[in-house]
Amino acid sequence: MKLTYSNKQNYILITIKGIVRSTDISEFNKSMKHILCLDKSIIIDLRHIEHIHFRFVKQINVIRKTLKTHGKELKIICKNPYIISIFNLVHYRFFYNIIPNLESAKHAIVRKTFV
């Protein structure tokens, strides 16, 4: 797994590439501790991954709940039906969070920021 993030004005964009294994969860958690301290909404780009472990998806759900308690949003960019089915496998309520492209995700975050 290769993880990069960029701090934008209204949100933080996290891009994940490669294969996400269960062993990547600890690295992800360390990165997320720093990112959650920035108190911004988060967009996670999963368009460049081949597989994602279900425990990793559970961790993303924990992050979503943490952000919601602080009034922030989490949006996930993904079009791959296989990856979306893994979200469904762990009963992740993806209907409002998974978006097919970056522009739609940015619009959803920015719209929430100014309402």
Backbone as numpy.savetxt, mean C-alpha at the origin, in Angstrom:
# Nx Ny Nz CAx CAy CAz Cx Cy Cz
12.54 -8.80 -3.04 11.70 -7.63 -3.04 12.59 -6.39 -3.04
12.21 -5.44 -3.86 12.90 -4.15 -3.87 11.86 -3.09 -3.50
12.15 -2.32 -2.46 11.21 -1.33 -1.94 11.84 0.05 -2.05
11.12 0.98 -2.68 11.55 2.38 -2.73 10.37 3.24 -2.33
10.68 4.39 -1.76 9.60 5.31 -1.44 10.03 6.73 -1.73
9.02 7.55 -2.06 9.28 8.97 -2.30 8.23 9.79 -1.57
8.69 10.83 -0.94 7.84 11.70 -0.14 7.31 12.83 -1.02
6.04 12.79 -1.33 5.40 13.81 -2.15 4.73 14.83 -1.23
4.11 15.84 -1.82 3.51 16.90 -1.01 2.35 16.40 -0.15
1.43 15.61 -0.73 0.24 15.18 0.00 0.24 13.71 0.38
1.24 12.95 -0.06 1.23 11.51 0.17 2.66 10.97 0.05
2.79 9.71 0.41 4.05 8.99 0.24 3.79 7.85 -0.73
4.63 7.75 -1.76 4.51 6.70 -2.76 5.54 5.62 -2.46
5.04 4.40 -2.22 5.90 3.25 -1.98 5.79 2.34 -3.19
6.91 2.02 -3.81 6.93 1.13 -4.97 7.62 -0.16 -4.57
6.96 -1.26 -4.83 7.52 -2.58 -4.51 7.66 -3.35 -5.81
8.83 -3.96 -6.00 9.11 -4.73 -7.22 9.63 -6.10 -6.86
9.39 -7.06 -7.76 9.93 -8.40 -7.58 8.94 -9.35 -6.95
9.47 -10.30 -6.22 8.66 -11.30 -5.52 8.68 -10.95 -4.03
7.50 -10.84 -3.43 7.40 -10.49 -2.02 7.20 -11.78 -1.22
8.20 -12.13 -0.44 8.17 -13.35 0.36 7.81 -13.02 1.81
7.51 -14.04 2.58 7.19 -13.83 3.99 8.40 -13.28 4.75
9.61 -13.58 4.28 10.81 -13.08 4.95 11.01 -11.58 4.73
10.30 -10.99 3.79 10.40 -9.56 3.52 9.58 -8.71 4.49
8.76 -9.34 5.28 7.87 -8.59 6.18 8.65 -7.76 7.19
9.71 -8.31 7.76 10.47 -7.55 8.76 11.12 -6.32 8.15
11.67 -6.43 6.95 12.25 -5.27 6.27 11.17 -4.22 5.99
10.02 -4.67 5.57 8.90 -3.78 5.28 8.45 -3.06 6.55
8.36 -3.78 7.66 7.94 -3.17 8.93 8.92 -2.10 9.39
10.21 -2.33 9.22 11.21 -1.33 9.60 11.04 -0.06 8.78
10.82 -0.22 7.49 10.62 0.94 6.61 9.33 1.67 6.97
8.30 0.91 7.28 7.00 1.52 7.55 6.97 2.30 8.86
7.77 1.91 9.84 7.83 2.66 11.10 8.26 4.10 10.82
9.25 4.25 9.97 9.74 5.59 9.61 8.68 6.33 8.78
8.07 5.65 7.85 7.10 6.28 6.95 5.84 6.70 7.69
5.36 5.88 8.62 4.15 6.22 9.37 4.36 7.44 10.26
5.60 7.71 10.67 5.90 8.89 11.49 5.72 10.18 10.70
5.74 10.11 9.37 5.61 11.31 8.54 4.17 11.83 8.51
3.22 11.05 8.98 1.81 11.46 9.11 1.22 11.93 7.78
1.37 11.10 6.75 0.78 11.38 5.45 0.06 10.14 4.96
-0.85 10.33 4.01 -1.48 9.19 3.36 -0.44 8.45 2.53
-0.73 7.18 2.23 0.24 6.33 1.55 -0.39 5.69 0.31
0.39 5.66 -0.77 0.03 4.91 -1.98 1.09 3.83 -2.16
0.66 2.57 -2.24 1.57 1.46 -2.46 1.38 0.96 -3.89
2.44 0.99 -4.67 2.40 0.57 -6.07 2.87 -0.88 -6.17
1.93 -1.77 -6.52 2.23 -3.19 -6.64 2.19 -3.66 -8.10
2.31 -2.76 -9.05 2.20 -3.14 -10.46 3.38 -3.95 -10.96
4.50 -3.92 -10.24 5.72 -4.57 -10.72 6.11 -5.79 -9.88
5.13 -6.42 -9.23 5.45 -7.61 -8.47 4.86 -8.84 -9.16
5.54 -9.96 -8.96 5.11 -11.21 -9.58 4.30 -12.06 -8.61
4.60 -11.96 -7.33 3.90 -12.72 -6.30 3.99 -11.95 -4.99
2.96 -12.07 -4.17 2.96 -11.43 -2.86 2.48 -12.46 -1.83
3.21 -12.59 -0.75 2.84 -13.56 0.28 1.63 -13.05 1.05
0.74 -13.95 1.44 -0.48 -13.52 2.11 -0.21 -12.85 3.45
0.87 -13.20 4.14 1.19 -12.53 5.41 1.59 -11.07 5.18
2.18 -10.82 4.05 2.53 -9.44 3.68 1.26 -8.62 3.49
0.26 -9.23 2.87 -1.02 -8.55 2.68 -1.68 -8.27 4.03
-1.56 -9.20 4.95 -2.10 -8.97 6.31 -1.41 -7.77 6.96
-0.11 -7.62 6.72 0.62 -6.48 7.27 0.15 -5.17 6.64
-0.14 -5.20 5.36 -0.68 -4.01 4.69 -2.02 -3.63 5.31
-2.82 -4.62 5.68 -4.11 -4.34 6.33 -3.91 -3.68 7.69
-2.90 -4.10 8.43 -2.59 -3.46 9.71 -2.22 -2.00 9.49
-1.43 -1.74 8.46 -1.03 -0.36 8.14 -2.26 0.47 7.76
-3.16 -0.12 6.98 -4.38 0.59 6.59 -5.19 1.00 7.82
-5.32 0.09 8.77 -6.08 0.39 10.00 -5.38 1.47 10.83
-4.05 1.42 10.90 -3.29 2.44 11.63 -3.48 3.82 10.99
-3.41 3.88 9.67 -3.60 5.15 8.98 -5.01 5.69 9.20
-6.00 4.81 9.17 -7.38 5.25 9.37 -7.59 5.87 10.74
-6.91 5.33 11.76 -7.06 5.91 13.10 -6.51 7.33 13.18
-5.58 7.66 12.27 -5.00 9.00 12.22 -5.63 9.87 11.14
-6.72 9.39 10.54 -7.42 10.17 9.52 -6.73 10.20 8.17
-5.87 9.25 7.90 -5.14 9.18 6.63 -5.65 8.00 5.81
-5.26 7.97 4.54 -5.74 6.95 3.61 -4.60 6.06 3.13
-4.96 4.87 2.69 -4.04 3.96 2.02 -4.69 3.55 0.71
-3.97 3.74 -0.38 -4.42 3.31 -1.70 -3.37 2.37 -2.27
-3.83 1.33 -2.96 -2.95 0.33 -3.54 -3.16 0.33 -5.04
-2.07 0.42 -5.80 -2.15 0.38 -7.25 -1.85 -1.04 -7.70
-2.84 -1.68 -8.31 -2.67 -3.05 -8.77 -3.74 -3.38 -9.80
-3.33 -4.01 -10.91 -4.27 -4.47 -11.92 -4.24 -5.98 -12.09
-3.26 -6.62 -11.51 -3.07 -8.05 -11.68 -4.14 -8.84 -10.91
-5.00 -9.60 -11.60 -6.05 -10.35 -10.92 -5.51 -11.39 -9.94
-4.33 -11.94 -10.22 -3.73 -12.91 -9.30 -3.38 -12.25 -7.96
-2.76 -11.08 -8.02 -2.38 -10.37 -6.79 -3.64 -9.94 -6.03
-4.64 -9.45 -6.75 -5.89 -9.03 -6.11 -6.57 -10.22 -5.44
-6.46 -11.42 -6.04 -7.07 -12.60 -5.43 -6.39 -12.95 -4.10
-5.10 -12.63 -3.95 -4.43 -12.87 -2.67 -4.96 -11.91 -1.61
-5.25 -10.67 -2.00 -5.90 -9.74 -1.07 -7.26 -10.30 -0.65
-7.98 -10.85 -1.59 -9.29 -11.43 -1.30 -9.15 -12.64 -0.38
-8.09 -13.41 -0.55 -7.84 -14.60 0.25 -7.77 -14.28 1.74
-7.18 -13.16 2.09 -7.04 -12.78 3.51 -8.17 -11.85 3.96
-9.23 -11.80 3.17 -10.42 -11.00 3.48 -10.11 -9.52 3.64
-9.19 -9.04 2.82 -8.86 -7.61 2.80 -9.98 -6.89 2.08
-10.50 -5.85 2.67 -11.60 -5.09 2.05 -11.01 -4.17 0.99
-10.75 -4.75 -0.16 -10.00 -4.07 -1.20 -10.84 -3.21 -2.13
-12.12 -3.30 -2.05 -12.96 -2.62 -3.02 -12.71 -1.11 -3.07
-12.38 -0.49 -1.97 -12.17 0.95 -1.94 -10.71 1.34 -1.99
-9.82 0.38 -1.82 -8.40 0.71 -1.70 -7.56 0.36 -2.92
-7.97 -0.62 -3.71 -7.16 -1.04 -4.85 -7.61 -0.29 -6.09
-6.67 0.41 -6.70 -6.94 1.30 -7.83 -6.00 0.90 -8.97
-6.44 0.99 -10.24 -5.62 0.48 -11.34 -4.43 1.35 -11.78
-4.42 2.65 -11.44 -3.31 3.49 -11.92 -2.97 4.58 -10.91
-1.82 5.19 -11.11 -1.30 6.19 -10.18 -2.14 7.46 -10.17
-2.60 7.90 -11.32 -3.39 9.13 -11.39 -4.68 9.02 -10.56
-5.36 7.89 -10.66 -6.58 7.69 -9.88 -6.28 7.64 -8.38
-5.17 7.02 -8.02 -4.78 6.95 -6.61 -4.46 8.33 -6.06
-3.70 9.12 -6.84 -3.37 10.48 -6.40 -4.63 11.32 -6.25
-5.54 11.19 -7.20 -6.79 11.94 -7.14 -7.59 11.57 -5.90
-7.66 10.28 -5.59 -8.40 9.84 -4.40 -7.77 10.37 -3.12
-6.45 10.42 -3.05 -5.76 10.92 -1.86 -5.93 12.43 -1.74
-5.70 13.14 -2.81 -5.76 14.62 -2.78 -7.18 15.08 -2.51
-8.15 14.40 -3.10 -9.56 14.76 -2.87 -9.90 14.63 -1.40
-9.42 13.57 -0.75 -9.68 13.37 0.67 -8.97 14.42 1.52
-7.80 14.88 1.06 -7.03 15.85 1.83 -7.75 17.19 1.93
-8.42 17.60 0.85 -9.03 18.92 0.83 -10.49 18.94 1.22
-11.10 17.79 1.49 -12.52 17.77 1.85 -12.70 18.14 3.30
